[in-house]
Amino acid sequence: MKETDNHGSVDRIGLGVFAALSLLGLVQTGKYLTLGLAGMALTALLSELLIVFMAWAAWRGRMPFLLLTVAVGGFVLNSFLNYGETTHFAVLVLVQGLIGAAWAVLGTGWMLWKKEKPGKLPWLPLALTLLVVVSVGAVWKSNVDRDRQWDGHARRAVWAVPARFDTGEIAEAGTLEELVYQTKAYATDARPVTKRALVYLPYGYDAQQRYNILYLMHGTGDDENYWLQTHAYNKIMLDRMIAMGEIEPLIVVTPTFYVEDDGKDSSLDILTFSFREELRNDLMPAVETKYATWAETADDAGFTASREHRAFAGLSRGAVTTGNSVLCGSLDYFSYFGLFSSFRTSEAHIRETIQTEGQRDLTIRYLYATTGNFDFATPYMVPGYRMLCELEPRLVEGVNTSFDIFPMRYHAIGHWHLSLYNFLQKIF
């Protein structure tokens, strides 16, 4: 009788854990539906099915240790979908991971203490788990293989950069140069600061010609090397796209928003606003007096007259910088914008800047936003982008703005590599 009671306790708690994980999964999937994104909701559903099937297997097989897979899955999903500073939209996956870990340890420990044996192997939930994993893997491989062979142009649902742009250095390669310039700590005490940027010059660069120019910003914790040196395949892609005639030769500048130790003891967001002064007063004059751009003079008049030949894009906090300092701080100097994995510019800041007299009549040639369906930035990017489009009559979805959510991508360079590939085809 005592052994039966022990079995019953394990079974009842296992059932409760299965029910709790299932309910949490249903709620989390529903939260993605509230964003109006069917694709993301489907991704969430598939992820939750794996958790639910393993919880089912752990309960029916009286094998609490199987919930270690739920713990690992929940913690991994939490690292993709949540970020302490900005979003906890998918916090329920962390709760699922904690529940899974707790019952895997306690339940297994209880059974070992009581010398209870597990039940029969739960073939059905394990088979369903395997079916989901194999199906998702097959879809992933099929789409990646297709896109690696793709011979067309940018598309909304990109799974991979075509291999012809992404494989191996070529003889007609551009060069990277270091540019050292003087600026100030505009966010704090305005002390003199020496900074560094990288400049990409296309193969055959001719100082007698004029080139379009793209400024490209990194994210939190990285630096000016990130885009083209740390992840050199972005430069290879640039070289190949230019060599194959997919895009015109252009200059690319990769600066950093960091200024020595400023922002270290407070929010780094102050730098996403103060970069405007550095960009306008110091970086652009240093770059565009040295290199052949469309700016005839490196001042307000010259930069404004040549704005149709200038773009700015950034990833993560670099995208926040793009929104705060460039779109809403330097629209008179730029007409193309890329927001990769972040948009946290407030409605008030938009109204106080680009919708004021002298700014509201400037054209926006293209604004391109991206995220991944496992990216923690998505829950605030979606409403933020919609707010921007509702406020800004100059932005028309499908005409001069678009928002792509890349399948099976998260907050990492694999996603931003795709973003840059598409963005290069939308500018100039």
N, C-alpha and C positions, 0 to 999 in steps of 0.2 A: 504493500500500500504506500509506504514511504517513497519507494522508487517511482511509482506512478505519479505521486504528487510532485516529485522533482521534475519528472518529464513534463508534467502539466505546466509548471512554472516557466520552464524554458520555452515551451510552445506558446504560452500566453504572451510572454514578453516579446518573443520573436514576432508574433503576429502584430503586437502593438507597434513594434519598430517598423515592420513592413507597412502598416497602415499610415504611420506618421511620415515616413519617407515618401510614400505615394501622395499623400495630401500636400506636403511641401512642394513636391515636384509639379503637381497640378497648379498650385498657386503661382509658382515661379514661371511656368509656361504662360499662364494667363497674364502675368505682368508684361511679358513681351508682346502679347496680343494687344495690350492697351496702347503700345507705341504705334500700332497700325502696320507692323512689319511681319507679314506672313512667313517670309523666309527665315527670319530670326526666330520666330515662334516654332517653326518646324525644327530648326537646329536645337533649340532648347528642349523640345519634346523628345527628340532622339537621344539627347544626353540624359534626360530624366528617365527614359525607358531603360537605359542601361543600369541606372541606379536602382530602379524599381525591380527589374528582373533579378538582380543580384540579391536584393533584400528578400524577394520571394524565395529564391534558392536557399538562402541562409535559414529562413523560417521552415520551409517544407523539409529540408534535409537535416534540420537540427544541427546546422553548421555555422554558428555565429562568426567563426573566423573568416568566412567568405565576405563579411562586411568590411574587411580590411580593404577590399577593392573599392567599396563605396567611400571609405575614408579617403583613400588616395585620390579617387575621382573628384570628390567634393573639394578637397584642398587644391587640386590642380585647377579645377574650374574657378575656384575662388581667386586664385592668383591671376587668372585671365580676366575675369568679369568684374572684379571689385578693386578699388584703389582707395586707400585710406583718406587721401586728401580731397578727393573729388566725388567718388560715387560708391554707394553700397546697394545699388539697385538689385543685385543678385545675391544678397547676403544669405538667402535661404540655402544656397548650395554649400555655404560654410557650415550652416546649422546641420545640414544633412551629413556632411563629412564628420562633424563632431559626434553626432548620434551613432553613425556607423562605427567610428573608432571606439566609442564607449562600450557599445554592446559587443563588438568583436572581442575586446579585451575581457570585459566582465563576464559575458556569456561563456566564452571559452574557458576562462578561469573557473567559473562555477561548475562546468561540466567535468573538468579535470579533477576538481576537488571531490566531486561526488562520484567520480569514476563512471560517468555516463558515456554511452557510446552515441555517435551521430546516427542519423537515420539513413535511409537509402539515398543514393545519389539523385538529386532532383534534375532529371534529364530535360524536362520541358523548359523551365526558365533558363537553364544553361544553354540550351539549343537556341532559344530566342535571343539571348545575349549574343551568341556567336553570329546569328543571322544578321543582327543589326550592325555589328562590327564589320563583318565581311561586306555587307551591302554598302555601308558608308565608305569603306576603303576602296571598293570597286568604283563607286561614283567619283571619288576623289582622283583615283588614278586615271580613269577614263577622261575626265575633264582636263586634268593637268597635261596628259599626253596630247589631247586635242589642241590645247592652247599653245603647247610648245611647238607645234607644227603650224600654228595659225599664220596665214599670209596676209591678213587684212590689217585693219587699224584698231584704234582703241574701242573697247566695248564696255558695257556696264558691268557684267559679271565676269571678271577676269580671274582665272585660276592660276595662270603662270605667264611670264613674259615669253614671247616666242624665242625659241633657241637661236634663231639667226641674229638676234640682238643681244644675246645673253651668254655667248660661249666663246671664250678665248680672246686675247688681245689681237689687235690688227696693226698693220704697218702704218696706216693712216690714223694714228692715235693723237689726240690732243695732249696738251701739257698742263701740269699743275705748277703754279708759282705761288710763293709766299708773299703776302703783302702786309707790311708792318705800317701801322698808322697811329697817329696821336688822337686821343679823344679825352673825355672827362667822365668822372663818376656822377652822371646826371641824376641818379636816384638818391644820392646822399649829399656829399660835401663838395661836389664839382671839382675835386682834385684832378690834376693831370694823370692820365693813364695811357700806357702804350699797349696796343692790342694787335692781334694778328688775324688775318683771314686768308683763305686759300682762293686762288683764282684759276678757273679752268679756261684755257684758250683752245679753241678748236684747231684741228690739223690745218696747216696752211694759213694760220692767222696772219693777216696783213694789216698793219697799222694805218694804211691808206684807205681801208674800207670802213664800213660802219656795221656794227653788230648789235643785234638784240641782246638783252642781258637779263639773266635770272638770278635773283638772290635767294639762297636756299638755307633755311635755318634748321638746326638740330633740335633735340629735346632735352629734358632734364637729365643732368649727370653726364652729358656728352660735350663735345667741343666742335671747333671748326673743321676738324679732320673727319668727322663722322660720315658725312654723305659720300665723299669721293675718295677718301684715303683709307679709313677704317673699313669701309665696305666698298672696296675698289670695283666691284662688279657694276656699281652704278655708273662709274666712269666708263667702263667697257661698254655698257649699254648706250651711253651718250655717244661715244666714239662710233659705234656701229650704226646707230640711227642716223647720224650725220653722214657717214660714209655711204650708206645705202639710200640716201636721199629722202628718208622719212621725215626729217626735220631739217630746217635751215641751220647752218653753223651759228652758234651763239656763245656768248661768254656766260659762265656760271660763277657766282661768288658765294662762298660758304663762310659766313661770319659766326660769331657766338654772341649770345645775349649776356653771358657772364661778364662781370666787371670785378676782378680781384675777389675780395671777400664780401662784397655787397650782397645783401639778401641772405647771408649765411645764418644770421640770428633772427631773421624774420621771414616773411613770405617772399619767395622768389618772384611772385607776381608783380612786385614793384618794378622789376627789370623788364617785364613784358610791356610796360607803359613807357619807361624811361628810354628804351631802345630807340624810340622815335627820334629823340634829339641826337643821339649818336649817329643814326642812319643818315639823317638829313644834313647835319652839320659837319660830320667828319668822315664816315665811311664812304658815302657816295662821292663826295668830292675827291677823296683819295683814289678811289677806283676809276672814276670816269674822267679824271685828268690824265691818268696814266694809260688807260686802254681805250680802244677805238669804239665808242658807243655812238648812239644817235644824239647825245647831248652835245650841242655846239658850245655851250658854256656850262661850267659846273656851279650853277647857282639856281635860284628859284626859277628864273625865266627859262634857262636851258633845260632843267629837269622837267618842268611842266610841259614845255613844247615837245619833249621826246617821250612822254609818259606812255604812249601807245606802243613803245618798243621796250617796255620794262615790266617784269613780273617778280612777284615775291611769293614764296611758299615755305611752309614749315610743318614739322611733325610734332605732335604732343604739345609741350609747352612752347615749342617753336611756332605751332599753329596759333596758340594763344597770343604770342607776340605778333604774328601776322595780323590777327584780328584787331588787337589793341593799338599797335604802333603803326601799322601799315594801311590796312583797309580803313581804319578809323583814325589814322594819324597822318597818312601820307597819300591819300587818294589823288592829290594833285600831282604826285610823282609816279604813280603806278596805275595800271589799268587791268592787270591780270593777277589773280590771287588763288593760292592753293592752301586749303585747310585740311591737313591730314591728321586724323585721330584727335581732334579737339576743336571746340568752338565754345568759348566761355565769355565772349564779349557781351556786355549787358545792353538791354534795350536803351537805357538812359545814355550810355556812351555812344551808341549809334546815332541817336537823335541829336546829341550835343556836338557831333562832329560832322559826319558825311551828309546829314540832312539839314545843315545850316546853309544860309545864303553864301554863295561862292563855291560850295561843295556839291550841292544837290543836283547841279546841272552837268557835272563831270560824268563821262561815260564809264561804265564798268564793262570791259570787253568780255571777260569771263571770270567766274568764280567757281572753283571746283573743290568739292568737299568729299572726303572719303573716310570710311571706317571699316572695321572687320566685324563679322557677326559673333566673334568671341572677344571683341575689344571693349574694355571697361569704359571707354569714352562714348560708346554708342548711346546709352540712355540720356545723356545730356546733349549730345550732338544733334540728335533727331529733332527734339523740340527747339533747340537753338537755331538750327538751319531753317526750320519752318518759320520761326519768329522773324528771322532776317528777311526771308522771302516775302512775308506778309507786310513787313515795314517798308521794304525797298521796291518801289515800282520799276526801278531800273533792272531788277533781276527777274528773268522769266525762265522758269524751269524748262529745260530741253532746248532753250535758245542760247542763253549766255550764262546759264548756271546748271549744275547737276550735282547729285549726291549719290555716290556709289558705295554700296556695302559689299565688300569682297567676301565670298564664301570661305569658311574654314580658316579665317585669318584673325589674328589677335594683335595686341599692341606691341609690334616688333617690326624689324627691318624687312621681313618678308612681305608684309603688307605695304610698307612705304615704298618698297621697290616697285610694286605694281602701281602705286599712286603716282610716282614720278614718271613711269612709263606712259600712263594715260595723260598726265598733265602736260608733258612735253608735246603731245600731239594736239592739244587744245589751245596752246598759246601762240601768239604771233601769226 
